[in-house]
Amino acid sequence: MMNKYSKILLVISAISISANAATFKDLVKNLDKHDQVLKAQKLADALKHKARVSGSWGDPVFKLAAKNFPVDSLKDNETPMTGVEFGLAQKIALSTKYGNQRNAQESMARAMNYQSHDIKQGLVKSLWEIVILRRQILEEINILDDNYNWIKKILKVSKKLYANGRTSQQAILDIEIRKSELEAELSNKKFTLKQLEQQLLYITDGERIDYKSIPWKALGQSRKKLKKIDFKELALKEKLRSSEYKLTASKQNFVPDIMMGVGYTKRSDIDNRGDFISASISFPLPFSSTKYGNYSQNVQENYAAKRELKDYERSKNRDVEVLNFEIEKISSEIDLLAQKTIKFARNSRKITAKSYSLGNSSYVELLQSEIKLQNKLIKKIMLQAQRDMKVVALKYKLGESLYE
């Protein structure tokens, strides 16, 4: 007969495979619309528009001036210098600094765009971690459920032995306690599954997942054949490129911009000389510390960007080596558990249970053999989950696809 914990598993499975559930691949595509990803993309778009501003010489300046009107009469025909001037001026760069400023902002826009892709990859990584943990919990429930059924059978055997005077009432009580402990563990696992479901709904924006569509094979693919795009590294390279453009622009900033202007003065022509025209050139003198401070700032920022990229590349290589080692270590431990330890623990429980039913082993030995087997089985499942999470972390570090 199916117990209530088996029914819980069926209910959970029924919820998971609902008609409205989306495939794993579809959920990954939909992460493009996640708030964190959209935020980064909009910031990238804003930087693109800012690049246009940074590369502009600015608007031309139109000037309208009333010149040399007498204070007493304000008439325009009393002096030959009186008139109305129409002027037009434009700032002109003598270097390519504005182009470099535009390039710097465009590089930052690309960096932010790469960062949006990295954020998406991070969300896919979190999605994997949740489904891996969910699989672990479900497998643990199966183990606990099997143990629960086994304990119930042992309890029946114990009651018969007690009736025949071949075991103590304490044995019955301790086995009942063990049965209640399993019930509590199963209940806790059920609530853990609910918590994982809520975490999953946050990442998927309320959409449920068809767990049958999870590409578990992707975790075991040969990494040599997969295309690698490390968006975080690309973002850091673009930030470095941006700092180099800024540094170049700050050097060029020592060459001042000039302001060229032309003017046309409309007069009353009382001296028969007609209207006047004028032209002007002006530029700032580099006496303040603004340009020098800006250059020094960009030198330090460029140095920091170089160090940040170099440190990331070094730490990435270190993390990849560590993760490869840990995956190999955990896989070796899983093989040992599966091929030897669990096999021995299962045989030990079987032998102890048979001996107990014949009255030759104590209930303490029986419970110890049961707990030992359970711990080994759960340890194997836990190690499998740890290994898969480290595989996901490694794929993320290497810039490999997490869903193909």
C-alpha positions in Angstrom: 0.0 0.0 0.0 1.2 3.5 -0.9 2.0 5.6 2.2 1.4 9.3 2.6 5.0 10.2 1.7 4.8 8.4 -1.6 1.6 10.4 -2.2 3.5 13.6 -1.5 6.0 12.6 -4.3 3.1 12.1 -6.7 1.6 15.4 -5.9 4.9 17.2 -6.3 5.4 15.5 -9.7 1.9 16.4 -10.8 2.5 20.0 -10.0 5.8 20.0 -11.8 4.5 18.6 -15.0 1.5 20.9 -15.5 0.1 21.8 -18.8 1.4 25.3 -18.6 5.0 24.3 -17.7 7.7 25.7 -20.0 10.7 23.8 -21.2 14.1 24.5 -19.7 15.3 26.0 -23.0 12.3 28.3 -23.3 12.9 29.5 -19.7 16.5 30.3 -20.5 15.4 32.3 -23.6 12.8 34.2 -21.4 15.6 35.2 -19.1 16.4 37.9 -21.6 13.3 39.7 -20.2 14.4 39.3 -16.5 14.6 42.7 -14.7 18.3 42.4 -13.9 19.1 41.7 -17.6 16.9 44.4 -18.9 18.3 46.9 -16.5 21.9 46.2 -17.7 20.7 46.4 -21.4 19.0 49.8 -20.8 22.2 51.1 -19.2 24.1 49.9 -22.3 21.7 51.8 -24.5 22.0 54.9 -22.4 25.8 54.7 -22.7 25.4 54.5 -26.5 23.5 57.8 -26.5 26.0 59.3 -24.1 28.7 58.4 -26.7 27.0 60.7 -29.2 27.1 63.5 -26.7 30.8 62.9 -25.8 31.8 63.0 -29.5 30.0 66.2 -30.3 31.7 69.6 -30.8 28.6 71.2 -29.4 26.0 73.4 -30.9 26.9 76.6 -32.9 26.2 79.8 -31.0 24.0 82.5 -32.5 24.5 86.0 -31.2 22.3 89.1 -31.6 23.8 92.3 -30.1 22.7 96.0 -30.1 26.0 98.0 -30.3 26.9 101.5 -29.3 23.4 103.0 -29.0 23.5 106.5 -27.3 22.3 106.3 -23.7 20.3 109.5 -23.9 18.3 108.9 -27.1 18.9 105.2 -28.0 18.7 106.2 -31.7 20.5 104.2 -34.3 21.4 107.2 -36.6 23.4 109.5 -34.3 26.8 107.8 -34.4 28.6 105.8 -37.2 29.4 102.9 -34.7 25.8 102.2 -33.8 24.2 99.1 -35.2 22.8 95.7 -34.7 25.3 92.7 -34.9 24.3 89.2 -36.0 27.0 86.7 -35.0 27.6 83.0 -35.4 30.3 81.0 -33.5 31.4 77.4 -33.4 33.8 75.5 -31.3 36.4 73.6 -33.4 38.7 70.8 -32.1 42.3 70.8 -33.2 42.7 67.1 -32.2 40.7 63.9 -32.4 39.9 64.0 -28.6 36.1 64.1 -29.2 36.3 61.0 -31.3 38.3 59.2 -28.6 35.8 60.4 -26.0 33.0 58.9 -28.2 35.0 55.7 -28.6 35.4 55.5 -24.8 31.7 55.7 -24.2 31.0 53.2 -26.9 33.4 50.7 -25.3 31.7 51.2 -22.0 28.3 50.5 -23.7 29.7 47.3 -25.1 31.1 46.4 -21.7 27.6 46.9 -20.2 26.1 44.8 -22.9 28.5 42.0 -22.2 27.7 42.4 -18.5 24.0 41.9 -19.3 24.9 38.6 -21.0 26.9 37.6 -18.0 24.0 38.4 -15.7 21.8 36.1 -17.8 24.5 33.4 -17.5 24.5 33.9 -13.8 20.7 33.4 -13.7 21.0 30.3 -15.8 23.7 29.0 -13.3 21.3 29.7 -10.4 18.5 27.9 -12.3 20.8 24.9 -12.6 21.7 25.0 -9.0 18.0 24.9 -8.0 17.0 22.0 -10.2 20.1 20.1 -9.1 19.2 20.7 -5.4 15.6 19.7 -6.2 16.7 16.5 -7.7 18.9 15.8 -4.7 15.9 16.4 -2.3 13.6 14.1 -4.3 16.2 11.3 -4.3 16.7 11.8 -0.6 12.9 11.5 -0.2 13.0 8.2 -2.1 15.7 6.9 0.2 13.9 8.0 3.4 10.6 6.6 2.0 12.3 3.2 1.4 13.8 3.3 4.9 10.4 4.2 6.3 8.8 1.2 4.7 11.7 -1.0 5.9 11.4 0.3 9.5 7.6 -0.5 9.4 8.4 -4.1 8.5 11.0 -4.3 11.1 8.6 -3.0 13.7 6.1 -5.8 12.8 8.9 -8.3 13.3 9.9 -6.7 16.6 6.4 -6.9 17.9 6.3 -10.6 17.1 9.6 -11.1 18.9 8.3 -9.1 21.8 5.2 -11.3 22.0 7.5 -14.4 22.1 9.7 -12.8 24.8 12.7 -12.6 22.5 13.2 -8.8 22.6 12.5 -6.0 25.0 9.9 -3.2 25.0 12.8 -0.8 24.8 13.5 -2.2 21.4 10.0 -1.5 20.3 10.2 2.1 21.6 13.5 2.8 19.9 12.3 1.5 16.6 9.2 3.6 16.9 11.4 6.6 17.7 13.4 5.9 14.5 10.2 5.7 12.6 9.0 9.1 13.8 12.5 10.5 13.0 12.0 9.4 9.4 8.6 11.0 9.3 10.1 14.3 10.5 12.9 14.1 7.9 10.4 13.5 5.1 8.2 16.4 6.3 11.2 18.7 6.3 12.2 17.7 2.8 8.7 18.5 1.6 8.9 22.0 2.9 12.4 22.4 1.4 10.9 21.5 -2.0 8.4 24.3 -1.5 11.1 26.8 -0.7 13.0 25.8 -3.9 9.9 26.2 -5.9 9.6 29.8 -4.7 13.3 30.5 -5.6 12.7 29.0 -9.0 9.6 31.2 -9.6 11.6 34.3 -8.9 14.2 33.4 -11.6 11.6 32.3 -14.1 9.3 35.3 -13.4 6.5 33.1 -12.2 6.7 30.4 -14.9 6.8 26.8 -14.0 9.3 24.4 -15.5 8.7 21.1 -17.2 11.4 19.1 -15.3 11.4 16.4 -18.0 13.0 19.0 -20.3 16.1 19.6 -18.2 19.1 18.8 -20.4 21.1 16.8 -17.9 23.3 15.5 -20.6 24.7 19.0 -21.1 26.6 18.6 -17.8 28.5 15.6 -19.1 29.5 16.9 -22.6 33.1 17.1 -23.5 34.1 20.7 -22.9 36.8 20.7 -25.6 34.1 20.7 -28.3 32.0 23.5 -26.9 32.2 27.1 -27.9 33.4 29.4 -25.1 32.4 33.0 -24.6 33.4 34.5 -21.3 31.2 37.6 -21.2 32.7 38.8 -17.9 36.2 38.8 -19.5 34.9 40.5 -22.6 33.3 43.2 -20.4 36.6 43.8 -18.6 38.5 44.1 -21.9 36.0 46.7 -23.1 36.5 48.6 -19.9 40.2 48.6 -20.4 39.8 49.7 -24.0 37.5 52.5 -22.8 40.1 53.7 -20.2 42.7 53.7 -23.0 40.5 56.0 -25.2 40.0 58.2 -22.2 43.7 58.4 -21.5 44.4 59.4 -25.1 41.6 62.0 -25.0 43.0 63.5 -21.8 46.4 63.8 -23.5 44.9 65.5 -26.5 43.0 67.8 -24.1 46.2 69.8 -23.6 45.7 71.1 -27.1 42.9 73.7 -26.6 39.8 73.9 -28.7 39.3 77.2 -30.6 36.1 79.2 -30.9 35.7 80.7 -34.3 33.1 83.4 -34.9 31.9 85.7 -37.6 29.6 88.7 -37.3 27.6 91.1 -39.4 26.7 94.5 -38.1 23.7 96.3 -39.7 24.2 100.1 -39.5 22.3 103.3 -40.4 25.2 104.2 -42.8 25.4 107.9 -41.8 29.1 107.9 -42.9 28.4 106.1 -46.2 30.6 103.2 -45.2 28.0 100.5 -45.3 27.6 97.6 -42.9 30.5 96.0 -40.9 31.6 92.4 -40.8 33.8 90.9 -38.1 35.7 87.6 -37.3 37.2 86.2 -34.1 39.2 83.3 -32.8 39.4 82.5 -29.1 40.9 79.7 -27.0 41.5 78.9 -23.3 44.9 79.2 -21.8 45.9 76.0 -19.9 46.9 77.6 -16.6 44.5 75.8 -14.3 45.0 72.3 -12.8 41.8 70.9 -14.5 43.5 69.3 -17.5 46.5 68.0 -15.5 44.2 66.5 -12.8 42.0 64.9 -15.5 45.0 63.3 -17.2 46.4 62.0 -13.8 43.0 60.5 -13.0 42.8 58.7 -16.3 46.3 57.4 -15.9 45.4 55.8 -12.6 42.1 54.4 -14.0 43.8 52.9 -16.9 46.3 51.2 -14.6 43.5 49.9 -12.4 41.6 48.5 -15.5 44.8 46.6 -16.6 45.2 45.2 -13.1 41.6 44.2 -12.9 41.7 42.3 -16.1 45.0 40.6 -15.3 43.8 39.6 -11.9 40.6 38.2 -13.4 42.5 36.1 -15.9 44.8 34.7 -13.2 41.9 34.0 -10.8 39.9 32.4 -13.6 42.8 30.0 -14.4 43.1 29.2 -10.7 39.4 28.6 -10.3 39.2 26.3 -13.3 42.1 24.2 -12.0 40.5 24.0 -8.6 37.1 23.1 -10.0 38.6 20.4 -12.3 40.4 18.9 -9.3 37.3 19.0 -7.1 35.1 17.4 -9.8 37.7 14.6 -10.2 37.9 14.1 -6.5 34.2 14.0 -5.9 33.7 11.6 -8.9 36.3 9.3 -7.5 34.5 9.3 -4.1 31.1 8.6 -5.8 32.6 5.6 -7.6 34.0 4.2 -4.4 30.6 4.6 -2.6 28.7 3.0 -5.4 31.0 0.1 -6.1 32.0 -0.8 -2.6 30.8 1.1 0.5 27.0 1.1 -0.3 27.2 -2.4 -1.5 28.7 -3.5 1.8 26.3 -1.4 3.9 23.3 -2.9 2.1 24.5 -6.4 2.6 25.3 -5.6 6.3 21.7 -4.3 6.8 20.3 -7.4 5.1 22.3 -9.8 7.2 21.7 -7.9 10.5 17.9 -7.8 9.7 17.8 -11.5 9.1 19.8 -12.2 12.2 17.6 -9.9 14.2 14.4 -11.7 13.0 16.0 -14.9 14.4 16.8 -13.3 17.7 20.6 -13.4 17.2 21.3 -9.6 16.8 20.2 -6.7 19.0 17.9 -4.0 17.8 20.8 -1.5 18.4 22.9 -3.3 15.8 19.9 -3.4 13.5 19.3 0.4 13.7 23.0 1.1 13.3 23.1 -0.9 10.1 20.0 0.9 8.8 21.3 4.4 9.7 24.7 3.6 8.2 23.2 2.5 4.9 20.9 5.6 4.8 23.8 7.9 5.5 25.9 6.4 2.7 23.1 6.6 0.2 22.4 10.2 1.1 26.1 11.0 1.0 26.3 9.6 -2.5 23.3 11.8 -3.7 24.8 14.8 -2.0 28.1 14.3 -3.7 26.4 13.9 -7.0 24.7 17.2 -6.5 28.0 18.9 -5.4 29.7 17.5 -8.5 27.0 18.7 -10.9 27.0 22.2 -9.3 30.8 22.4 -9.7 30.4 21.3 -13.3 27.9 24.1 -13.8 30.3 26.5 -12.0 33.2 25.4 -14.3 31.1 25.8 -17.4 30.2 29.3 -16.3 33.8 30.1 -15.6 34.9 28.9 -19.0 32.1 30.7 -20.7 30.4 27.6 -22.0 26.8 27.3 -22.8 24.7 26.2 -19.9 21.7 25.0 -21.8 22.8 23.3 -25.0 
